[in-house]
Amino acid sequence: MTPREFFINPADYGLPTRDELVAYRIWDTHFHGFYGSQTPLEQYTRNNFYVERMGIERSISLEIGGTLDAPLVPSPHDDAIRAILEKDKDRLSGITPIDPGFPDESCAKMDKWIRNGPCIGIKYVGGNKSGITCSHPNNDAIIRRAAELNATIYIHTWLKVGGMPRLPGRDNNPGESTPMDVAKLAQRFPNVPMICGHSGGDWELGARAIRPYKNVSLEFAGSDPHSGSVDYAIKELGVDRVVWGGHGPSRSYATELGKVLDADISRADRMKIFGGNFRKMAAAIFRQKNLKIEV
């Protein structure tokens, strides 16, 4: 079976065909393309099979130059991954993880991978040993550097229920940000675009937390699928503040695409969520790096 073939005809089941998916111009802003035990090329090749099959126009890989557990520790595969990013720059981009516990080192990493490298943005991962979230003052230097570089800013957020009394966010990992942390950061940097990742794990609370801050977009990748979640986000934030991510290979494209295809919205609005909104956000750095972009 080639990447463009399906075992069944999607149209027979009321589902979009691959050609219809291609026409949406989908940009996957949450792609774990190099995360795994295989070599970078093997991992990317395996994951890209599904990218091709689902007609994804561009993938944004989130672990460039670091890992989820140690975002400032160089990987022995950095050179191989950089070569793949350069070779496939027409369809693949990278985001590098930072650690707000080490702002100076994070800024140096941004210079290496963004200013002087192929990456287009930064990622706040799901916690850190210092226990410092994105709302801490340590982040000010990082955000200023990101703004200087026109870098995109993706922030993992979640609201794990725990504590006594049990409340959302009280069982988060040390340093794991919540949408409320993003709101505090956005208030200090109202002109810097940023993405509240995973919708905070609770899309109702997440959307309401960031609602006053026009520079923050909501992304649903990896959060539990619920019918009506995208409709709710649009009602609270407007369609221009919602972006899409696939979270592959640990989530299925069918699940993540279904969140948007389920919504009672126009085709034009789906195209904004599937890629148009992120392309506007990333246009400056793409042009800065002489990468082709059609908003």
N, C-alpha and C positions, 0 to 999 in steps of 0.2 A: 504494500500500500504506500503510495506517495503521500507527502504531507498535505496535498490538496484534496485527497479523497476521503470520504466518509463511508462507514459501513452501511448507513442508511441515507436516504434522501431527506435532509432536514425539512424541506418544503412540504413533504407528505405529512409532517407532524406540526405544521404551523410555525416552524422555527426558521430563522434566517439562514440562507445558504452562505457559503464562503464568499461568493461574489458580493452578496449584500453586506456582509461584515466588512469586507475590504472597502466598500463604498462609505462606510461610517468613518474611515480614517482613524482607526483606534490606536491610541498611544497608551501603552501599559506603563504607568508611572510607578509600579511596584513589582519589579521583576527580580526574583532571586536566582539569576541566571548562572552564578558561579558558586553557589552555596551547596556544598556536599563533599563527599569523600573522593570523588574522581578527580582527574586532572581538569584544569579549567576548560580546555578544549573539549574533552569528553562530556563534561557537565553541560557546557553551553550548547554543544551539538545536540545532546539528548533533549534538553529543554526547548531548544529552538524548533524542534520538530513540531511541537504543539503550537508555538508561536506562528509558524507558517500555516499550519492546518486551520487555525482560527482567523487567519487574515490580518494579524496585528501589523500595523505599519511601522511602529517603533517601540522598542523596549528600553526601559530605564532601569539598569541594574544597580542594586543598593549596597553592595558590599565591596566596593572597589577600594583597595588599599587598606583593608582592615577586616575584622570579623565582628559578629554581634557581641561576642564575649570580651574582645580586646580590640576596640576600634582604632587604637593608636599603635598597635603592634603590626609592623610590616609583615606581609605574607610572603612566603617563599615563592609564591606564584605571581607576584606583582608584575614582573616583566612579561610573563605570558599573557596575563589579562590585559595589560596595556597594549600589547600587540594585537589582540583580538578587537579591542575598542577602536584602534586605529584602522584596522582592516575593514571592519563592518560599521564604520562611522555613519553610513547612510541609513542604518536601521537600528543601531544600538548606541545608547549613551550610558554614562556611569555617574553615580552619586557616591561620595565617600563619607563614611561614618566619622563623627567627631565625638569628643567626650568633654562635657562642660566642667568636669573636675580638673581638666588641664587645658585652660583656654589658650595659653601661649603655644603649646604643642599642637592644639587643634588648628590654630591659625597657620602654623608652619605646614601642617598637613594640607590645608586648603591651598596654600601657595604651591605646594608640590603637585597636587592632583588637579587643581582647577586653574590657577593662574598659569602654571607651567606644564600642565598635563591635559588629558582628554576629558576630564570630568566636568559636569555642568552644575553640580550642586552638592549639598551636604545632607546627612541624615542623623537625627538624634535617635539612638537605638533604645531598646526597651529596658533601660536601667544601667547603672554603673556602680562601681565599688565605692565611689565617694558619696553616693546617695544624693547627687545634685541634679535637680530637675531643670527643665528649660526656663523656668521663671526666675532662677537664681541670678544675682548680679554678675556672676562669672560669665554669663552668656552675652553680655553686652559687647565685649570685644569680638566675640565670634560672629554675632549678627552684623556688627559694623563691617567686618571683613567680608562677610557674605554679600552685603549690599554693595560694597566697593567692587566686588567681582561680578555683580549681577547674577549671583548663584541662586539656584532654587533651594528652598529650605523645606525639608520633609521632617516632621516630628512624629515619632511613634507615640501614640497616646492610648491609655486604657483606663478603665474604672473597675478594678477588681473589688468585689464586695467582700467585706470582712470587718474585723474589729468588734468592739463592744461599746455601744450598739453597732450592729452590722450596717455599714453604709458604703456606697460606691467610692472606691479609691482607697479604702483603708487597708486593703490587702495587696497593694501594688508592690512590685519589686523596688528595692532601694534605687532612687534616681529615675524611676519610671514616671514619665510626665502624664498629666491628665489634661483634658481640654481646658480646665480652669487654669492650669499652668500656662498653656498657650495663650489664653486670653490676657494674662498678666504680662507676658512677653510682648504680645501684639500692642498692648496699651503703651508700652515704652517705645515701640518702633512702628508707628501707625502707617508709615509709607513703605514698609518692607513686606512684600508678599511672603506668605508661609502657608504650609499645608498641615492641617490637623489630621494625622493619620488614623486609620481604622475607625473613624468617627467616634473615637474614645471607647469603642467597645459597646457603648450604649448610645445609639444614634439620637434619641430624644434629648438626653442630657447633653451630649456633645454639641449638637446643633445650637441648643439654647445658650450654652456657655460662650460660644464664639460669635453669636449673632451680632453683638454691637460692633465688632471689629471687622471692618470691610476688607482689610488686607489678609484675612484668613479664609482659606478654602477648606472644605470638608472632603475627605476621601474615605471610602467604605471598605477598602481591600482588607480581607481577612476577618472582618466582623461577621457575626452570624447573619445569615440571609433572612430578611423579613419583608414580606410584601408590604409596600407602602412606605418603606424607609426613605427611598429617594424622593417620592412625592412630598413627604414631610420636610426633608431638607430643603427642597426648592421653596416650599411655602415659608419656611423660617428664614432662609438665606438668599433666595433668588437663584436661578439656574446658573448664573455666571460664577457662582462660588462653590461649585461641586466639580470634583475631578475624579477620574476613574483609575483603578489599579487592579491587576489580575492576581497578584500575590502567588504566582506560580513559582515552583512546582508544588508548593504545600497546599494550595487551594486550586479548585478546578476553574477553568475559564467559563464553563457553562454556568456555574454558580454566580460568579462575579458579573458576567455579562447579563445574566438574568435579572439582577437587581435593577439595572437600567432599562432593560427591555420590558420589564414588568410595569414600569411606571407609566402613568397616564399622562404622557407628554408628547410633544410634537417630534417629528424626525429631526428638525433643526435643533431642538433642545438636546436630544440624544447625542447629536454630533458635537455639541459644545462639551457635554460631560465626557464623552469618549475620547476627546483629544483637543478640541478647540480651545477650551479654557486653559489647559496646561500649555499649549503652544503659545498663547498670548503671554503667559507668565514667563516662559523660557525664551521668548523671541530674542531678547537683547543679548543673552549669552551665546545663543546659536550664531547670531550674526557676528558677534565679537570673535568667535572661533572660525568664522568663514564656513559654517555648516549650513546647508540648504534647509530652509524652513518656509513652509507656506501656511500661514496662520488661517 
